[in-house]
Amino acid sequence: MQQTADPLLIWGAGAIGGTIGAYLVRKGHAVVFVDIVPEHVQAIRTAGLKIEGPVDNFSVTAPAFAPGELTGRYARIVLAVKAHHTRGAAEALKPFLTEDGYVLSAQNGLNEIEISAVVGAPRTIGAFVNFGADYLGPGVVTYAGHGAVVLGELDGKSTPRLAALHALLRDFEPAAIVTDNIWGYLWGKLAYGAMLFATALTNESICACLGDPQYFSLYRAIGQEITAIAHAKGIRPEGFNGFDPAAYAPGAGEAAARRSAADMVAHNATSTKTHSGIWRDLAVRKRKTEVDAQIAIIAEEAARIGRAAPLVRRLVELIHDIEDGRRPLARENLDLLVQAIA
């Protein structure tokens, strides 16, 4: 076990950042956490950051700071905040990034675009993460199940820094891989992520929703709409954890989509995280979701190339209705979304 010479800075110590960071600390790597929740910061410093759940149970202590307390400069920063906080977080961390350093986006969405606009594309590395985790409270994160971890330079090149980062993150997820098509993974996750947003319109579990034959055509249509946009942009979506982009490509038969749906259900069934983080935001934490940063951006990207995205736009509207208290979580919301199928 070789400890890193310079600390890795993790900006956002919640579900994703907290899980990754805790594993790296346990492996002997120097990690510094930054988070905006004072109680969480204090817990990491003192009682420790506890990882619990079916995958592992352990606790680590590490240096942790609020953004206003941080000093120094870092060559490697992992950004793991909610997508809609990306711009503010990127601007806040920029003074702490060395000139030859980089920011890794360990988030959901196309946040690499936003990060690049702040720190520059040469100082940005993309990542795709699909493991199950939730922030439960100060100092406590539940790690519910393994999932894909993929890293890639934005231009698809193979670089020494990417190889070093890959070696580091394998101390968290041994199955982590490097790709020359990180945008393909990010767009694949957008299609799958939109399906998860649809499941969050109800109180039912991910498996119950994705496996419900009544709404198979809805989830298939969501996958088709977003996959078509990606292809129109010249991006080849990649598959992971049961999601097969070929099943939603133009000309793909119904049987392929049914196999993909069954495989996604099977993967999610291995996790104790029964509901998405989106549902948790709506039903438990009663706060805004990442729908604008993760899903509305799909419609914006479609509009730039002259394509419509009726399902995506209606999905965003329905999530906003729930966020603003105009609509309850209910299966009937899926029926309203079905009406938007072109």
Secondary structure, DSSP 8 states (H G I E B T S, - for coil): ----SS-EEEE--SHHHHHHHHHHHHTT--EEEE-S-HHHHHHHHTT-EEEESSS--EEE---EE-GGG--S-EEEEEE-S-GGGHHHHHHHHGGGEEEEEEEEE-SSSSHHHHHHHHH-GGGEEEEEE--EEEEEETTEEEEEE---EEEEETT----HHHHHHHHHHTTT-TT-EE-S-HHHHHHHHHHHHHHHHHHTTSSS-HHHHHT-GGGHHHHHHHHHHHHHHHHHTT-----BTTB-GGGGSTT--HHHHHHHHHHHHHHHHTSS--S-HHHIIIIIS----SHIIIIIHHHHHHHHTT---HHHHHHHHHHHHHHTTSS-S-THHHHHHHTT--
